């Protein structure tokens, strides 16, 4: 499962396996490279129970805690 961040909410995508996940991420990365509004950080986990699981931030709109690398 991975996230595609949109201006309003993250979109969670569940691929069939890790090869399919990597293919999706590669294609989406290629398409978004020229996006001037592309984010520089992301949350590698989900927002569940009132906080981000990765960094424990309670605000859903808090900027990501990890740099985007793709």
Secondary structure, 3 states (H helix, E strand, C coil): CEEEECCCCEEEECCCCHHHHHHHHHHHHHHHCCCCCCCCEECCCCEECCEECCCCCCCCCCCCCEECCC
